[in-house]
Amino acid sequence: MAMEENNKKELTAYDLMIGDWVRNCNGKNKRVEQILKIGVVLNYNGTYFFDDIEPIPITEEILLKNGFKKKMGGTFEMIYNTKCKYLIINYNPISGLLSANNLWFRANDIHYVHELQHALRYITDKIIEL
């Protein structure tokens, strides 16, 4: 399902990283494999101009599938625990605020999957799956 034209966030090369999830003009979710000046290559299936791709909104289903648990008040929490790190990551889909351990990391205005991917890459090695 494509986003309404007036709500569509325009993506540019500066918004994306290799491995980011986006939606192509056929409504399929694809990973970015290469970023060019004119557009992106998705799963080596061809080049799409930036006008032909759109960001994927973060949904409850995506958060739950990726280890977040819904808390009271509409926030989601994920515990990231490895030998080297223990993080409690909270995400509020209304405000777009993501924080880790409540103090040392905060990211604002995260409403799309690629933005969540960027924040999680910064603090973890967590890979988002759709």
C-alpha positions as CSV (number, residue, x, y, z in Angstrom):
1,M,0.0,0.0,0.0
2,A,1.6,3.3,-1.1
3,M,1.6,6.3,1.2
4,E,-0.7,9.2,0.3
5,E,1.2,11.7,-1.9
6,N,0.8,14.6,0.6
7,N,2.3,12.4,3.4
8,K,5.1,11.0,1.4
9,K,8.6,11.7,2.8
10,E,11.0,12.4,-0.1
11,L,14.2,10.3,0.2
12,T,17.6,11.4,-0.9
13,A,21.0,9.8,-1.0
14,Y,21.8,11.5,2.3
15,D,18.9,9.7,4.0
16,L,20.0,6.2,3.2
17,M,22.7,3.6,4.0
18,I,23.5,0.2,2.4
19,G,21.1,-2.3,3.9
20,D,18.3,0.1,4.7
21,W,14.7,-1.1,4.0
22,V,12.6,1.0,1.6
23,R,9.5,0.4,-0.4
24,N,9.7,0.5,-4.2
25,C,7.1,1.8,-6.6
26,N,5.6,-1.7,-6.9
27,G,4.9,-1.8,-3.2
28,K,7.6,-4.3,-2.4
29,N,10.0,-3.9,0.6
30,K,13.6,-4.1,-0.5
31,R,17.0,-3.5,0.9
32,V,19.3,-0.8,-0.5
33,E,22.3,-2.5,-2.1
34,Q,24.0,0.6,-3.7
35,I,23.4,4.3,-3.5
36,L,23.9,6.4,-6.7
37,K,23.4,10.1,-7.3
38,I,20.3,9.4,-9.3
39,G,18.8,6.7,-7.2
40,V,19.4,3.4,-5.5
41,V,19.9,-0.2,-6.5
42,L,17.5,-2.5,-4.5
43,N,18.5,-6.1,-4.1
44,Y,20.3,-5.9,-7.5
45,N,17.0,-5.9,-9.2
46,G,17.5,-2.6,-10.9
47,T,18.0,1.0,-10.3
48,Y,15.1,3.1,-8.8
49,F,15.0,6.8,-8.9
50,F,14.5,8.5,-5.6
51,D,10.9,9.4,-6.7
52,D,10.2,5.7,-7.1
53,I,11.0,4.7,-3.5
54,E,9.5,5.6,-0.2
55,P,10.3,5.0,3.4
56,I,8.5,2.2,5.3
57,P,6.6,3.5,8.4
58,I,7.4,1.8,11.7
59,T,4.5,-0.4,12.8
60,E,3.7,-2.3,15.9
61,E,4.1,-5.5,13.9
62,I,7.7,-4.6,12.8
63,L,8.7,-3.6,16.4
64,L,7.3,-6.9,17.9
65,K,9.0,-9.0,15.1
66,N,12.3,-7.3,16.0
67,G,12.3,-8.0,19.7
68,F,10.5,-5.0,21.1
69,K,7.8,-5.5,23.7
70,K,4.8,-3.2,24.2
71,K,4.7,-1.4,27.5
72,M,2.0,0.7,29.2
73,G,1.6,4.1,27.7
74,G,2.3,3.0,24.1
75,T,6.1,2.8,24.3
76,F,8.1,-0.3,23.2
77,E,11.1,-1.7,25.0
78,M,13.8,-4.1,23.8
79,I,16.6,-5.5,26.0
80,Y,19.8,-5.9,24.1
81,N,22.2,-8.1,25.9
82,T,25.6,-9.4,24.7
83,K,28.9,-10.2,26.4
84,C,29.9,-6.6,26.0
85,K,26.7,-4.6,26.2
86,Y,23.5,-4.5,28.2
87,L,21.0,-1.9,26.9
88,I,17.4,-1.2,27.6
89,I,16.2,0.5,24.4
90,N,12.9,2.4,24.6
91,Y,11.0,3.7,21.6
92,N,7.9,5.9,21.5
93,P,6.2,5.8,18.1
94,I,4.1,8.9,18.8
95,S,7.1,11.2,19.7
96,G,9.6,9.3,17.6
97,L,12.0,9.3,20.5
98,L,14.4,6.3,20.9
99,S,16.6,6.1,24.0
100,A,19.1,3.6,25.4
101,N,19.6,3.2,29.1
102,N,17.5,6.4,29.5
103,L,20.5,8.7,29.6
104,W,23.4,8.2,27.3
105,F,21.7,7.9,23.9
106,R,18.7,9.7,22.5
107,A,17.5,9.9,18.9
108,N,14.5,12.1,17.9
109,D,12.0,12.0,15.1
110,I,12.3,8.3,14.2
111,H,9.1,7.3,12.3
112,Y,10.5,5.2,9.5
113,V,12.3,1.8,9.4
114,H,15.5,3.2,7.8
115,E,15.7,5.8,10.6
116,L,15.3,3.1,13.3
117,Q,18.0,1.0,11.5
118,H,20.4,3.9,11.6
119,A,19.9,4.5,15.4
120,L,20.2,0.8,16.2
121,R,23.4,0.5,14.1
122,Y,24.9,3.3,16.1
123,I,24.5,1.5,19.4
124,T,24.1,-2.2,18.6
125,D,24.7,-4.8,15.9
126,K,20.9,-5.4,15.6
127,I,19.6,-6.0,12.1
128,I,16.0,-5.1,11.4
129,E,13.9,-7.7,9.6
130,L,10.5,-7.2,8.0
